[in-house]
């Protein structure tokens, strides 16, 4: 959509995000079933991607930077059958995500930072 009509003038979604200054950066990738992981606090939003069971669909949650404090806050990925819960807090510019509980073989697969 042209700028005159409220768009960015881009021909595709990737270029539109670039024109808007929005970028996603992979901060962590792997398999976190229990334990914890850490990543940089220098983004405006954090997208956490998990899988609630070994054969289940992926689930996501987006957490704004302003919601992450020095106190551990509980978050949860869930569907109609399974859940994976975790705590998130910040300390000295690093965000820590730590396993809290699950009722299946759930896991965290990736964390993205959004500027």
C-alpha beads as a LAMMPS data file, in Angstrom:
LAMMPS data file: protein, C-alpha beads

115 atoms
114 bonds

1 atom types
1 bond types

-500.0 500.0 xlo xhi
-500.0 500.0 ylo yhi
-500.0 500.0 zlo zhi

Masses

1 110.0

Atoms # bond

1 1 1 0.000 0.000 0.000
2 1 1 1.381 3.396 -0.953
3 1 1 2.400 5.920 1.698
4 1 1 -0.359 8.285 0.514
5 1 1 -2.866 5.580 1.476
6 1 1 -1.419 4.852 4.917
7 1 1 1.020 2.127 3.881
8 1 1 4.788 1.906 3.854
9 1 1 5.272 1.858 0.086
10 1 1 6.871 -1.586 0.317
11 1 1 6.158 -4.431 -2.090
12 1 1 6.347 -7.189 0.543
13 1 1 6.057 -7.698 4.288
14 1 1 9.815 -7.988 4.931
15 1 1 10.483 -4.632 3.280
16 1 1 7.532 -3.069 5.129
17 1 1 9.008 -4.173 8.475
18 1 1 12.371 -2.708 7.433
19 1 1 10.745 0.595 6.501
20 1 1 8.980 0.643 9.880
21 1 1 12.218 -0.155 11.714
22 1 1 10.903 -3.440 13.116
23 1 1 13.292 -6.359 13.324
24 1 1 13.327 -9.707 15.112
25 1 1 16.626 -11.036 16.424
26 1 1 17.104 -14.636 17.522
27 1 1 18.412 -14.418 21.105
28 1 1 18.320 -18.078 22.089
29 1 1 17.641 -21.346 20.281
30 1 1 17.706 -24.892 21.553
31 1 1 15.693 -27.172 23.798
32 1 1 14.989 -26.083 27.361
33 1 1 12.864 -28.702 29.112
34 1 1 13.912 -27.853 32.678
35 1 1 16.576 -25.547 34.040
36 1 1 17.026 -22.005 32.775
37 1 1 18.285 -19.834 29.946
38 1 1 19.325 -16.200 29.591
39 1 1 19.302 -13.483 26.957
40 1 1 19.856 -9.743 26.498
41 1 1 17.371 -7.242 27.984
42 1 1 18.031 -4.657 25.247
43 1 1 14.836 -5.231 23.200
44 1 1 11.319 -3.794 23.460
45 1 1 9.485 -7.140 23.240
46 1 1 10.412 -10.777 23.666
47 1 1 8.718 -13.596 21.754
48 1 1 9.058 -16.991 23.414
49 1 1 8.292 -20.059 21.318
50 1 1 7.621 -23.418 22.919
51 1 1 6.189 -26.825 22.180
52 1 1 3.829 -28.166 24.827
53 1 1 4.290 -31.870 24.070
54 1 1 6.661 -33.871 21.890
55 1 1 4.065 -34.149 19.108
56 1 1 2.157 -30.934 19.820
57 1 1 1.894 -27.671 17.990
58 1 1 4.086 -24.728 18.828
59 1 1 2.812 -21.967 21.090
60 1 1 4.075 -18.414 21.564
61 1 1 3.875 -15.619 24.064
62 1 1 5.018 -12.028 23.619
63 1 1 6.261 -10.232 26.716
64 1 1 6.871 -6.465 26.669
65 1 1 10.136 -5.271 28.202
66 1 1 8.184 -3.168 30.719
67 1 1 6.583 -6.325 32.145
68 1 1 9.948 -7.858 33.069
69 1 1 11.144 -6.772 36.501
70 1 1 13.773 -7.806 39.028
71 1 1 11.138 -10.005 40.691
72 1 1 10.402 -13.378 39.099
73 1 1 7.062 -13.255 37.293
74 1 1 5.246 -16.430 36.226
75 1 1 4.178 -16.957 32.602
76 1 1 2.673 -19.966 30.873
77 1 1 2.309 -21.454 27.410
78 1 1 -0.808 -23.613 27.190
79 1 1 -3.319 -25.284 24.910
80 1 1 -6.429 -27.324 25.666
81 1 1 -4.381 -30.241 27.059
82 1 1 -0.874 -29.194 28.050
83 1 1 1.041 -26.387 29.736
84 1 1 4.614 -25.250 30.273
85 1 1 5.134 -22.583 32.936
86 1 1 8.213 -20.505 33.620
87 1 1 9.457 -17.505 35.574
88 1 1 11.081 -14.459 33.965
89 1 1 13.138 -11.727 35.638
90 1 1 15.946 -9.288 34.787
91 1 1 19.250 -8.734 36.562
92 1 1 22.124 -6.513 35.386
93 1 1 20.850 -6.261 31.810
94 1 1 20.243 -9.986 31.387
95 1 1 16.824 -11.656 31.281
96 1 1 16.554 -15.053 32.939
97 1 1 13.846 -17.558 32.037
98 1 1 13.606 -20.492 34.439
99 1 1 11.460 -23.608 34.285
100 1 1 8.574 -23.719 36.747
101 1 1 6.381 -26.681 35.732
102 1 1 4.799 -28.710 32.931
103 1 1 2.369 -31.588 32.567
104 1 1 3.936 -33.263 29.539
105 1 1 7.187 -33.177 27.575
106 1 1 6.964 -29.416 26.927
107 1 1 9.973 -27.289 26.101
108 1 1 11.111 -23.812 25.129
109 1 1 12.544 -23.791 21.595
110 1 1 13.478 -20.170 20.838
111 1 1 13.454 -16.603 22.123
112 1 1 13.374 -13.574 19.797
113 1 1 13.971 -9.933 20.665
114 1 1 11.874 -7.329 18.837
115 1 1 13.173 -3.750 18.605

Bonds

1 1 1 2
2 1 2 3
3 1 3 4
4 1 4 5
5 1 5 6
6 1 6 7
7 1 7 8
8 1 8 9
9 1 9 10
10 1 10 11
11 1 11 12
12 1 12 13
13 1 13 14
14 1 14 15
15 1 15 16
16 1 16 17
17 1 17 18
18 1 18 19
19 1 19 20
20 1 20 21
21 1 21 22
22 1 22 23
23 1 23 24
24 1 24 25
25 1 25 26
26 1 26 27
27 1 27 28
28 1 28 29
29 1 29 30
30 1 30 31
31 1 31 32
32 1 32 33
33 1 33 34
34 1 34 35
35 1 35 36
36 1 36 37
37 1 37 38
38 1 38 39
39 1 39 40
40 1 40 41
41 1 41 42
42 1 42 43
43 1 43 44
44 1 44 45
45 1 45 46
46 1 46 47
47 1 47 48
48 1 48 49
49 1 49 50
50 1 50 51
51 1 51 52
52 1 52 53
53 1 53 54
54 1 54 55
55 1 55 56
56 1 56 57
57 1 57 58
58 1 58 59
59 1 59 60
60 1 60 61
61 1 61 62
62 1 62 63
63 1 63 64
64 1 64 65
65 1 65 66
66 1 66 67
67 1 67 68
68 1 68 69
69 1 69 70
70 1 70 71
71 1 71 72
72 1 72 73
73 1 73 74
74 1 74 75
75 1 75 76
76 1 76 77
77 1 77 78
78 1 78 79
79 1 79 80
80 1 80 81
81 1 81 82
82 1 82 83
83 1 83 84
84 1 84 85
85 1 85 86
86 1 86 87
87 1 87 88
88 1 88 89
89 1 89 90
90 1 90 91
91 1 91 92
92 1 92 93
93 1 93 94
94 1 94 95
95 1 95 96
96 1 96 97
97 1 97 98
98 1 98 99
99 1 99 100
100 1 100 101
101 1 101 102
102 1 102 103
103 1 103 104
104 1 104 105
105 1 105 106
106 1 106 107
107 1 107 108
108 1 108 109
109 1 109 110
110 1 110 111
111 1 111 112
112 1 112 113
113 1 113 114
114 1 114 115
